[in-house]
Amino acid sequence: MVAHRGASGYRPEHTLAAYRLAITLGAEAIEPDIVATRDGELVLRHENEISGTTDVADRPEFASRRTTREIDGVKLTGWFTEDFTWAELSTLRARERLPQIRPASVRFDDRYPVLRLRDLLQLLDEAPAAPGTGQPVRLVAEIKHADYFASIGLPLDELIAAELSAWSAAQPGRLIVEAFEQTVLGQLRDRGLTADYVYLLEKKGSPADLVARYGAAALSYAGHLTDAGLARLRAAGIHGISVDTALLVKPTPREAGQPGSAWAPIDEGLAASDLVTRAHAAGLSVFTWTLRPENRFLPAPCRIGTAASAHGDWWRYFTAIMRTGLDGVFADQPDLALEVRSAL
């Protein structure tokens, strides 16, 4: 079980409090998102645009840094990590990214600083073994916007290899590296970084690195999930895939259970795809993101009431996901995912 950005359902994500709580709750791995500062420090933020996860918009000394950028084909206006040195960024404080959904977490706003990757490594080195495995808590390092950062002179493959190579070589099996861009995974493998490599896939669209190279002819995420696509990933040295939960379990489509359909009914109103079976046949492990209990993140058959922030029938949904036979889940509330897993 991977704690998604720490115990981000209870504390502002990517903070020391979120990571520590995840370990206390029994997480077997911690997943940070990694971006870079202007001076090449690797920092832990959901995105390089940080107005939604820090107090930067309230800091008058940084008002002039507000700008508009195009990141992976999307125009964004805000404040970006690559416009700050680490010394500047370290003065900011983290905030809850989903305040309307998780108001209880808002009370921890502005208490915790932004962290670097090296800060998390120190925490992991000091952490006790995960109770469920008896093994050290693993690191699942997600690389964000590698193609974009390379275009502005901040090659994340070089920076991450320099940061993680010695740490990973000293404890084989503890590092997983994942990205929505296969290019950076190959670059890190070529640099000799000891890790399991996992390719992240959206339910629609195409990878940013392939779009930058091939434009409209870029292979879509769906194209990677065909039998031929999965075989190509394994042949390229990818160890696993990590997909949106909707690619594994969703409200029962009309064609579910029909000859030739990829979907089979598994519970009242829910159906599971054959993706896990096909990926395993190709030699790939399968993970999914992200298990969350709030109605906003649950399929319609599992919602209770109309409030987006209210907890729905998360037990039923988490159970359905885990019964697909996949190899691991990402969860914002590690304890809830572990509770369901222990009951299977």
N, C-alpha and C positions, 0 to 999 in steps of 0.2 A: 504494500500500500504506500503510495507516494503522496506526501503532504504538498498540496498545490500552493506554492509560494508561502510555505509554512502553514500554520493553522489559520488560514486567511478567512475562514468563516467566523472567527472569534476575535481576531486582532488585525489591525491594518497590515496588509500583505507586505512581504519582504522586510519585515522589521525583526529585530532581535527577539522581541516578545513573541511574534508569530512563529519563528523558528524554534525557540525554546519550548513553547507550548506544544508544538507538533511532536517534538521528541518526547516530552512528558506523556503525551497521549498515546504513544506507542508507534509513531510513524516509522516505517522501515526505510524510507528514503525522503529526501527533501528536494524540492524542485524550485530553483531560482531562475528568473529571467535575467539575461546578461546583456547589457549595453555598455557603451564607452563614453568617457569624458573627453574633453578637448585634448587633455594631456595624456590620454591613453590608459587611464585607470578603468578597470572593469567594475561596474556598479550594478546593483541589483534593483531593477525597476521593471514593471510590467511592459512599459514602452519607453522609448527615448523621449517622448513628449510627456512631461511630468506635472502638468497643471492639475490633473485629476488625482494624483497620489502624493503630492507634497504641498507645502504652504507657499510655494514660489510666487503665486499670483498675489499674495499679500505682502511681499517683500519689496518695498519701494526701490531698494538699491539694485534690483534686477528687472525693474519695469522695462528698461530699454532692450532687454533680451527677447521680449515677446516678438515672434516672427511667424511667417508662414512657410512651410516646407512641403515638398511632395515626397512622401515616404512610401515606397512600393506602390506607386500609382495613385495614392490617396493624398489629397491636400489637407494638411492639418495646420491649425494656428495655435500657438502656445509657446512653451519654453522647452528647449531640447537639451539633453545631457551633453551633446557634443559642443554646445556653446558655453560650457562651464568647465573650469578646472576642478579637480577633486577638492582643493581647498575651499572653493566657493560652494560646491555641491554639498560638502559635509556640514555646512551651516543650516541646511534645510531640514525640515521635520516632516515625517510621513503622516499621511491622512488616509482614512478609509475611502476606497475607490467606489464603493456602492452604498453611499450613506442612506438612500431611501429604502434599500433592501435590508441593510444591516445596521440599523440605528444604534444597537447596543455597542457596536465596535467604534462608533464615532467618539465615544467618551475617551478613547485612547489617542485621538488625534493630537498631533503636535508634541507627543511625549518622546518619540523615538527618532533618531537620525537615519539618514540614508546610509546603507551599508555597501561595502565593497565585497567582491568575491572572496578576497583573502580573509575578511572578517568571518564569513560563513565557514570557511575551511578551518579556522581556529576553533569555532564552536563545535564543528563535527569531530575534530580531533579530541576534544574534551568530553564529548557526549558518551553516555553509557551505550552498551549494545542494545539493539532493538529487542524488546521482550519476546516478540513473536518468532524471531529467527535466531536470536543469540549472536547475531553478526553485527558489525559496525553499521551505523546508519549510512546509507548510500547517498551519493550526490547525483541528481539528475539535472545536468546543466543545459538549460535551453538558450540557444543563441538567437538573438533577435536582430532581424534586418541586416544580415551579414553583407549582402550585395550592396545595400545602401552605404553602410559604414565603409566598405572598401572603396567606394566611389569618392569618398571625402578624405581618404588617406588614413583611415583607421581600420586596418585589416584585422578583423576579430579572430580569424584563424591563428594569426601570428601572436596576438596578445593572449589568447586563451591557451595556446600551446605553451607559451612561456610561463603562464601562471599555474597550469595544472599538470604539466608533464612529470615533474619530480614527485608531486603528491600522489598521482595515480600510479606511477611505476612502483612506488614503495608499498602500495596496497592494492594489487591487482583485483579486479572484480568490484571495486567500490564506485567506479565512475561510469555513468551513462551520459552520453552527449546526444542532444536532440535538436532538430531545427526543421523549419518549414522549407528550407532550401538545401537540396542535396549537395550542391556545390561545396558549401563550407564543411559539410561532413567529410567529403572526400579530401579536402585540403588538410583537415586535421589528421585524418588517417595517414596521409602522405607525410605529415610532419612527425609521425611516429607516436602520437598520443595514444596511450593504452586506455581503451574504453570500449563499451558496447555502443554502437551507433544506431540511433532510432530516428526514423523519418516521420515527421508530423504531417498529417494530411487533413485538410479541410473537407467539408462535405460538398463544396462547390468552388469554382474558380481554378486558377493555375498558380504554380509556385512563382514567386517574384523573380528569382534568379533566371528561370526559364523564359519568363515574359521579357525580361531585359535583353535576353540573348536572341529569342526567336519571335517575339511579338505575338501576334494572333495565332501563330503556328505552334506555340508552346504546348507541350503535353499537359493536359489538365490533371488535377488531383484524381478525378474519376478514372482517367487513363492509367494512372499508376496502380489502381486497385483492381484492374482486370487480372486474370491469371498470368497473362504474359507480362503485365506490368510488375506484379509481385515477384515473378521470377527474375526480371531484370534488376530489381532492387537487391535481391539476395546475391545475384552474381556480381553486383557492384560493391559488395562488402557491407551492405546494410544488415544489421542484426534483427531489427524489429520495426514495426510501425506503431504509431500512436494516433488515434482517430477520434473525431467528434463522436459523442455517445449516440447521436442520431443515425450514424452509420451502422450501429450494432442493434439498437432497440428503438422502436418508434411505434406510434399508434398503428394498429393493424391496417395495412393498405388493402385495397379491394382484391389485388391479385395474390395475396398471401395464401400459401398452401396449394396454389394451382401448379400444374406441371410446368417446369421451367422457371418458376418464380424463385428469386433469391431470398424471399421472406417466408417465414413459417410462424403461425400463431403459437404463442407460448403462455399467454395469460389473458384474462378477459380484457380485450381492448389493446393488447400489446403483441408485437411480433418481433422476432429476431432474424437477423440476416445470416447468410452463410459465410461472412467475411472471415471470421475467426478460423473456421475450418479450412478455408482456402489459403489463408496466410500461413497457417501451421503446415499445410501440405507443401508450401513453397520454402519452408525452413525459417520462417520469420516468427518472432514473438509478437504479441499484440497487447497494446495498452489503450486505454481510453481516457478522455478528459471531457468534462470534469463532473464528478458526482457532487451535487449540491441539493440540499433538502427543500429549498424555497420553491413555491409554486412557479415563480418566473422561469425556473430552470427545469421544470418537470414536464413531461408530455401530458396532454390534456387528460387522459384516463387516470392519471395519478394526482391531479390537483384536488385540493380540498378548499372549498370556498373561492372567493374572488380576489383576496388580497395577495398581491404579488410577493410580499415579504413573508407571508404565513407559510409554515411548513406543511407540505402536502404529504401524500403517502410515499415518502422517500424510501421506506423499508421495502415496499413492493418493487419500486423502480430499481433500487440498488441491487436487490436480489435478482431481478431479471437480467441486469447487465452482467453480474458475476456468473450467472448460470450459462452464459454463452461459451464459457471455457477459456476466456482470455487470461493473460498472464499477469496483469496488474491494472490498477485503477489509480487515477489522480482524484483527490478529494480535498475540498476546502475544510471539511470537518473530519479529521482523521479518525476520531473515535467512533463516529457513526458508521463509516465504511468498515472499520474493524469489527464492530458489533455485528453487522450483517454477515460479514465473511465468517465469523466464528459460529454462526447459526446454520450455515449451509451444510 
